[in-house]
Amino acid sequence: MLLAADIRNGSIAVGLRKAGERWTARFRLSAAERSVDEWEFLIASLLASRGADRAGIGHAVLSSVVPSATVPFAQAMSRFPRGGKDPLIVGPGVKTGLRIRTDNPAEVGSDLVCAAVAAVALLGAPCIVVDFGTTLTFTAVDAKGDLVGVALAPGMESAALALRRGAAQLPQIRLEAPLRAIGKNTAESVRAGLMIGWSGLVDRILDRMIEELGGAGVSLVGTGDHTDPPLTPRLGFDLWEPFLALDGLALIHERRTE
């Protein structure tokens, strides 16, 4: 079985699956600073709670965009495969099956690469992957199946936090669809500004990207730390998969071992 993990600034996705089969277990961990022993205990406990046997783990694969967490988490993952095998860490030089046609391919986060690999495998190219995380990202894959560029913006939660820090009297609110654009109270006003504003941002960027990709037949794939999309673009998602990067990690590991 394969143990996969995707470390991001806001959370860590972990999954376990047999080759060619569906995931046996998938869960998220908070992106807190922990020791190697603590990471091992958390992963083992959550796997056990889902009826997964760690004894069957033969390989591990890791994507990380948080350098300070990479080493301790990789060391914890290495304790799961038989013989203490180090995880494959996705990064420059690792075969992914995806060509990156940007000015500096090494700048493209491994999380974006993994998600794009999965999106192309699931829906084909061209496609755009919209990731609602700490950072709102748009990853464009052209008709040839090449990753040709990315757009980055602050995530909604990051924007809400910045708003609270800059305006002391604004309360912490739940980010959900507003009833109207003209808010009748503070909570409604914040929701209107953030949710409707970010909806317009998403639509505008997608419109431009689709035009630059040729204007037709572009699939839209959504992912992020949400069971359902926090907002849906005007054109709608062809696929919403919260653990998209884990699917990409599994594919990259398979290609690495072929």
N, C-alpha and C positions, 0 to 999 in steps of 0.2 A: 504494500500500500504506500501511497505518497502523502506526506505531510507537507502542506503548502501554507505560506504566510505572506501577507502583504502589509508592510508597515508604512503607515502614513502619519502625518502630523496630528490628526484628530483621533485615529483609532487604528487597531490592528485586526485584520481579518485572517482567520485561520480555518483551514479545511483539511479533511482527510478523505481519500477515495482510492478505490482500486482502479487500475488502468482500464480505460474504456467503459467504465461504469459511472453511475451518478455518485454524488458526494455522500459519503456515509455520515459526515458531520461537518457543519459549518457554524462558526460563531465569531463574535467580535470581542476584543479586549480593549480596555481603555489604554491610551498611550501614555502611561505613567512610567516613571523611572523605577525599575525593579532589578533585583539581582538575578543571576543565572538560575539559582535554585528556585526563586520565586516564579520566574517564567515557566520553568519546567513543571512546577507544581500546578500552576494555573492551567496550563495546556493539558496536562495529564488528567486533572480533575474534570475539566469540561468534556474531554473525550470520553471519560468513563461515564459521566452523567448522560451521555447520549448512546451508551452501549457499545462504544468503539474500543477495540482491544489494541493497545499500543504495541503489543508483541508482534503484530503483523506488519509494522511499518518497516519498509526497506529503504526508502529514499526520502529526501527532504529538499524543498526548493523555496527560495526566499527572494522577495522584492522589498527594498527599503529605500525610502527617501528621507529617512531620519538617521544621519550618520551616527549619532550618539547611542542609538538603540540597536544598530546593526550587529555589532560584535557580541554583546551579551545575549541577544535573542538568537543569533546563529549558534552560539555555544549551547544554549538550551535545546535548540532543535537537534543538534548533533547527538544528543543523549537518547533520542528516540529510535533511529534506524539501528539495525543489528550491526554490531562492531563499532558503534560510535562514528558513523560516517558524517562528514561535514556536509551541510546543505549546499546545493548549487545556488549561488547568489547571482541573480540576473543583473547584468550591467554591460558596459562596453566590452566587446570581444565574445560575448555569449551568443550562440546561434539562436535566433528567435524565429527565423522564417519571414521577418518583416524588414524591408529596406527602409532606412530613415533618411529622407532627402531634405535635410535642413542644413543651415550653415554650419552648425556644430552638433552632430548627432549625440555626442556625449552629454549635452545639456538637457536632453529630453528625459524626463523622469521614468524610471523603470516601471512605475505604476501605470503611466500612460501607455507605455509600450505593451505591457501585459494586457491591458484592457483592449487596445487596438487589435492585438493578435486574436483575442477571443471574438471580437466583433466581426472581423473578417471571416473567421471560421464559421460563425453562426449565421451571418447574413450576407456575406460577400462584400465586394467593393464596387463603387465608392461608398463610403460611410463616414459619419461623424459620431464620435463618442462624447457625450456630455456627462461630466462627472460632478455631482453635487457634493463636494467635500468642504474641508476648511478653505480650499481654493476651488472656485468654479472653473473647470477646464473644458475646452473644446478641442478634440483631437481629430484632425482631418486625414482621411485615407483616400487617395485618388483611385481612379478606375483600374490602374495597374496593380493596386494593392500595396502601394507605398505610402508610408506615413510622411506627409508633405508639410505639416506644420501644426501649430497649437496656438490657441488664444487663451489667455489667463485673466481672471477677474477675481476679486474677493468673494468668498462664499457668503451665503446669506447670514449664517450664524456669525461669521467674522464681522460683517457689516452691522449686524444688530449689536454686537459687543462694542464696536467702535462708536456707535450712536449713543449707547448708554454711558460710555466713558466720557464722551464729549458733552453730554447733556445730563447733568446730575439728577434732574427731576424726572427723567424718563424711567419707567419701571421695566423690569424684565418681563417679557411677554412670550407667549407661545406663538411660533411662526406657523400660521395656518391661513387658508384663503380668506380674504376680507369680504365682508358683506357688501361694501361699496367703496368707491374711490374717495368719496368725501367723508372722512371719518368723523363720527359724532362724539368720540371720546379719545383719550390718549392712546389706549391700546388699539382701537380701530385705526387711528391715524398712522401709527407705526406699522401696522400690518399692511395698510394700503400703500404706504410709501415703499416698504421693502418688497412685498410680494408682487404687487403690480409693477413696480419699477424693475425688479429682477426678471419678471416675465417678459417685459419689453426688451431688456438687455439680451436675454436668451434668444428671443425671436430675431432681433436685429443681427446678432452675430451669426446665427444660423442662416439667415437670408444671404448675407454676404459670402459665407463659406460655400453654400450650395452654388451660388453664382460662380465663384472662383473654381469650383470643382466641375463645372460644365453645365449645371442647371437642371439636370434631370437624373432620376434613378438613384438618388442619394439616400441611403438608409440612415435613420436616426436611432441611436442606441443610447439609453440612459443608464446611469449607475450612481452609486453613492451610499452613504450610511443611512439609508431609509428603506423601509419595506416597500413603500409606494413612492412615486415621484412627488417631491415637495411642490413642484409646479410642472405643468405640461405645456410644451411649446405649441404654438398655433398649428403646426403641421402634425403634431402628435409623435409619440415614439413608436417605432416599429418593434422595439424590444426594450423592456426594463429589467435589468438583472443587477441586484445589489452587490453580488459577489463576482462581478465580471472579471476582475483582475485575477481571481483564483483560477477561473477557467483558463485564462491566458497562461498562468504559471504552469498548469498541468500540461498544456499543449507544448510549451517551451521545453519542459522536462522530457516529454516524449520525443521531441525532435532532437534533443541533445543526445538521447540514448539510442537513436535509430542507427 
